[in-house]
């Protein structure tokens, strides 16, 4: 099998008005089937505890699908990542979603979202 390019779109969402900004580092990424890709969103908030979420959205005919959440700042030790093909890194100002072993099914719009505590 030859390698195929996979197009990934990244967008943002705010779940709580206490977040001042959240935005993707890049609007589009391209990955190669079987490889890994990393997407990043930057955020700013004055809150001490932050939950960062990632969702995948295939089309307007379906609701976005939950991928994972990971805590940051005072909540950095908590996470829920059901599919181990996904990984997340968080800092006080950013969140990354790493997808390993890309497939064509990973072609989608991805949302990063923040909820503060």
C-alpha positions in Angstrom: 0.0 0.0 0.0 1.2 3.5 -0.8 1.0 6.3 1.8 -1.9 8.7 1.5 -2.2 12.3 2.6 -4.9 13.0 5.3 -6.3 16.5 5.6 -7.2 17.7 9.1 -9.0 20.9 10.0 -8.8 22.4 13.4 -11.4 24.8 15.0 -12.1 26.0 18.5 -15.0 26.2 21.0 -15.5 27.8 24.4 -17.6 25.9 27.0 -17.3 28.7 29.6 -17.3 32.5 29.3 -14.3 32.8 31.7 -11.9 31.8 29.0 -10.6 34.9 27.3 -9.3 33.2 24.1 -8.8 29.8 22.5 -7.5 29.3 19.0 -5.9 26.7 16.9 -2.2 27.1 16.0 -3.0 26.1 12.4 -6.3 25.9 10.5 -5.3 22.9 8.4 -2.8 20.1 8.8 -1.8 17.3 6.4 -0.7 13.9 7.7 0.4 10.6 6.1 -1.4 7.4 6.6 0.3 5.2 9.2 2.2 8.2 10.7 1.4 10.6 13.6 0.1 14.1 13.5 0.0 16.8 16.2 -2.4 19.6 16.4 -2.3 22.5 18.9 -4.6 25.1 20.4 -3.6 28.0 22.5 -5.8 29.5 25.2 -5.7 32.1 27.9 -7.7 32.2 31.2 -7.3 33.5 34.7 -8.9 30.4 36.2 -6.7 28.0 38.2 -8.3 24.8 36.9 -8.9 24.0 33.3 -10.3 21.0 31.3 -9.3 20.9 27.7 -11.4 18.8 25.3 -10.9 17.5 21.8 -13.7 16.5 19.4 -13.9 15.1 15.9 -16.6 16.3 13.4 -17.1 14.4 10.2 -20.0 16.3 8.7 -22.9 18.7 9.4 -25.2 15.7 9.4 -23.6 14.3 12.6 -22.8 15.7 16.0 -19.1 16.1 16.9 -17.6 13.0 18.5 -15.8 13.2 21.9 -12.1 12.2 21.7 -10.7 13.1 25.1 -10.3 15.6 27.9 -7.2 16.5 29.9 -6.8 18.8 32.8 -4.3 21.7 33.0 -3.0 24.1 35.6 -4.3 22.8 39.0 -6.1 19.9 37.3 -3.1 18.6 35.3 -3.1 15.1 36.8 -6.6 14.3 35.5 -7.5 13.0 32.0 -9.9 10.7 30.2 -8.6 9.3 26.9 -10.7 6.2 25.9 -8.8 5.5 22.6 -5.1 5.0 23.2 -4.3 5.9 19.6 -4.9 9.5 20.9 -2.6 11.4 23.3 -2.7 14.9 24.7 -0.2 17.3 26.2 -1.3 20.4 28.1 0.4 23.4 29.5 -0.9 26.5 31.2 -1.5 28.1 27.8 -1.9 25.3 25.2 -3.3 21.8 24.5 -2.0 19.4 21.9 -3.8 16.4 20.3 -1.5 13.7 18.9 -3.1 11.1 16.7 -1.0 8.0 16.1 -1.3 5.6 13.1 -3.4 7.9 11.0 -6.0 6.4 8.7 -8.3 8.0 6.1 -11.1 7.9 8.8 -9.1 10.6 10.6 -9.9 13.1 7.9 -12.3 15.5 9.7 -12.7 18.8 11.4 -11.3 18.8 15.0 -12.5 21.1 17.8 -10.5 22.1 20.8 -12.6 23.3 23.7 -11.9 24.7 27.2 -14.0 24.4 30.4 -12.8 26.3 33.5 -13.4 25.4 37.1 
